[in-house]
Amino acid sequence: MEKRVLIIDDDQELCALLSEYLQLQGFAVRAIHNGSEAVTHLKRERYDVLVLDIMLPGTMGLDVLRTLREFDKTPVLMLTARGEDTDRIVGLELGADDYLPKPCNPRELAARLRAILRRVQGGQPDSGLVELSVGATGLNSASRTASHRGQELGLTSAEFNILQVLMQRAGQVVDKDTLSRKALDRPLSAYDRSIDVHISKIRRKLAAAGGNDIILSVRGRGYQFAVEGTT
């Protein structure tokens, strides 16, 4: 079954190029070139994944994403200007799943979209038990939900996968490249802060549920899900 992709970008020539390539790769693609129109459209139509440009007429991309997250959890891949680290970080903070700098390679875009869809459809970083618990934190890979002390954390697909990798290796240090490969289905690229931003969001959600100092930073090595005796 074709996966439905909505591209939200005012560059109509780029949209035509990306649409043609993605259609050849088996995606069903539609493009909208105005942020305000995209928000209205998404209130009545559903897609499997969105490609969202930051710079848009009508409503800027980050505002589209902020509004979208109020009523929808459709995964989003942002297109950002090369070198605009602030936009990428803010986008991830608002709930984007991944990003690519423009101009982007259509082949890489298709690969990133497939990786996002695999995560959303329940692809596990490692095979294992459906339910996993470490201390007061638990997750269920069938429903792709996680909780701390019984309070659901409301994780995005990327956050869920990262937490799952860390919990499966509780007490061990997991380097960022391993986290990226296992959780995001891609190697860590230079200056890529996706893992750091996702970890920061997971920590805040854990803290809101009463779970402080659970994910530790190990300088120069990576991150560790703390078990009793590791803090």
C-alpha positions in Angstrom: 0.0 0.0 0.0 1.4 3.4 -1.0 2.4 5.7 1.8 0.9 9.2 1.6 3.4 12.0 1.8 2.6 15.7 1.9 5.3 18.2 0.9 4.8 21.7 2.3 7.3 24.0 0.5 6.8 27.2 -1.6 9.5 26.1 -4.1 7.3 24.6 -6.7 10.1 23.5 -8.9 11.7 21.6 -6.0 8.3 20.1 -5.0 7.9 18.8 -8.6 11.3 17.3 -8.6 10.9 15.6 -5.2 7.3 14.5 -6.0 8.4 12.8 -9.2 11.2 10.9 -7.5 9.2 9.9 -4.5 6.4 8.7 -6.8 8.9 6.5 -8.6 9.8 5.1 -5.2 6.3 4.1 -4.5 5.0 7.0 -2.5 1.7 8.9 -3.1 2.7 12.5 -3.0 0.8 15.8 -2.7 2.4 19.3 -2.4 1.1 22.5 -0.7 3.0 25.8 -1.1 1.5 27.9 1.8 1.8 27.3 5.5 -1.7 28.5 6.4 -3.3 26.4 3.7 -1.3 23.4 4.9 -2.7 23.7 8.5 -6.2 23.9 7.2 -5.7 21.0 4.9 -4.2 18.8 7.6 -7.3 19.3 9.8 -9.3 17.3 7.3 -6.7 15.1 5.5 -4.3 12.4 6.9 -0.9 11.5 5.7 1.7 8.9 6.7 4.5 11.5 6.8 5.1 15.2 6.1 8.0 17.0 4.6 8.0 20.6 5.9 10.1 23.5 4.8 10.9 26.1 7.5 10.6 29.2 5.2 6.9 29.4 4.1 4.5 32.1 3.1 1.3 32.5 5.1 2.5 30.6 8.2 6.1 29.8 8.8 7.2 26.2 9.0 7.9 26.2 12.8 4.5 27.7 13.5 2.9 25.0 11.2 4.7 22.4 13.2 3.7 23.9 16.6 0.0 24.1 15.5 0.1 20.6 14.0 1.3 19.1 17.3 -1.7 20.4 19.0 -4.0 18.0 17.2 -1.9 15.5 15.2 1.1 13.3 15.7 1.9 12.6 12.0 5.7 12.3 11.7 7.5 15.3 10.2 10.8 15.7 8.4 11.9 19.3 8.2 13.8 20.9 5.4 16.1 23.6 6.7 18.6 26.1 5.3 22.1 24.7 5.4 23.8 25.8 8.6 20.6 26.9 10.4 21.3 24.9 13.5 18.8 27.0 15.6 15.9 26.1 13.3 16.8 22.4 13.4 17.0 22.4 17.2 13.7 24.3 17.7 12.0 22.0 15.2 13.1 18.9 17.0 12.0 20.5 20.3 8.6 21.1 18.8 8.2 17.5 17.8 9.8 17.0 14.4 11.2 13.6 13.8 14.2 14.4 11.6 15.6 17.1 9.3 17.5 17.6 6.1 19.4 20.7 4.9 18.4 22.2 1.6 19.1 21.6 -1.2 18.5 17.9 -0.4 19.2 14.8 -2.4 15.9 13.1 -3.4 17.4 9.7 -2.8 18.4 10.7 0.8 15.0 12.2 1.4 13.3 8.9 0.4 15.7 6.9 2.6 14.9 9.2 5.6 11.2 8.9 5.0 11.4 5.1 4.9 13.4 5.2 8.2 10.8 7.4 9.8 7.9 5.1 8.6 9.7 2.0 9.9 9.9 3.6 13.3 6.3 4.7 13.3 5.1 1.2 12.2 6.8 -0.4 15.2 10.2 -1.4 13.9 12.2 -2.2 17.0 15.9 -1.2 17.4 16.5 -4.7 18.7 14.3 -7.8 18.9 13.3 -8.6 22.4 10.4 -8.6 24.9 7.3 -6.6 24.1 7.3 -5.2 27.6 10.5 -3.9 29.2 11.0 -2.2 32.6 14.0 -0.8 34.4 13.2 0.6 37.9 10.1 2.7 37.7 10.3 3.2 33.9 8.5 0.8 31.6 7.8 0.6 27.9 5.7 -1.5 25.6 7.0 -2.1 22.1 3.6 -3.3 20.7 1.8 -0.1 21.6 5.0 2.0 21.4 4.2 3.7 24.7 6.5 4.4 27.7 5.7 5.4 31.3 7.4 6.3 34.5 5.7 5.5 37.8 2.6 4.7 35.8 2.5 8.1 34.1 2.6 7.9 30.3 5.5 10.0 28.8 3.9 10.8 25.4 7.1 10.2 23.4 7.5 10.7 19.7 8.6 7.7 17.6 12.3 8.9 17.6 12.2 9.4 21.4 10.6 6.0 22.0 13.3 4.3 20.0 16.1 6.1 21.8 14.7 5.3 25.2 14.2 1.7 24.2 17.9 1.4 23.1 19.1 2.9 26.3 16.8 0.7 28.5 17.8 -2.4 26.7 21.4 -1.5 27.6 20.6 -0.1 31.1 23.8 0.5 33.1 25.9 0.6 29.9 27.2 3.6 28.1 25.8 3.9 24.5 27.6 6.2 22.1 25.7 8.6 20.0 26.5 6.9 16.7 25.0 3.6 18.0 22.0 5.5 19.2 21.5 7.1 15.8 22.0 3.9 13.9 19.7 1.8 16.2 17.0 4.4 17.0 17.0 6.7 13.9 18.1 4.1 11.4 21.0 6.2 10.1 24.6 6.9 11.0 25.4 10.1 13.0 26.6 12.8 10.7 29.0 15.6 11.6 27.5 18.4 13.7 24.3 16.4 14.0 22.6 17.3 17.3 19.4 15.2 16.8 20.3 12.7 19.5 21.2 15.4 22.1 17.9 17.2 21.5 15.8 14.1 21.6 17.6 13.0 24.9 16.9 16.5 26.4 13.2 16.1 25.6 13.0 12.5 27.0 14.7 13.8 30.2 12.1 16.6 30.6 9.3 14.2 30.1 10.8 11.8 32.7 11.3 14.6 35.1 7.7 15.7 34.7 6.7 12.2 35.8 9.1 12.3 38.8 12.1 10.7 37.2 15.2 12.9 37.5 18.8 11.9 36.7 17.8 8.7 35.0 19.6 9.3 31.7 23.2 10.2 32.4 25.6 12.0 30.1 29.1 10.4 30.0 31.4 13.0 28.7 33.1 12.0 25.4 31.3 8.7 25.3 27.6 8.9 25.1 24.5 8.3 27.3 23.6 5.8 30.0 20.2 4.7 31.4 20.9 4.6 35.1 20.2 1.5 37.2 20.6 1.3 41.0 24.2 1.9 41.9 25.2 3.7 38.7 24.4 7.2 39.8 
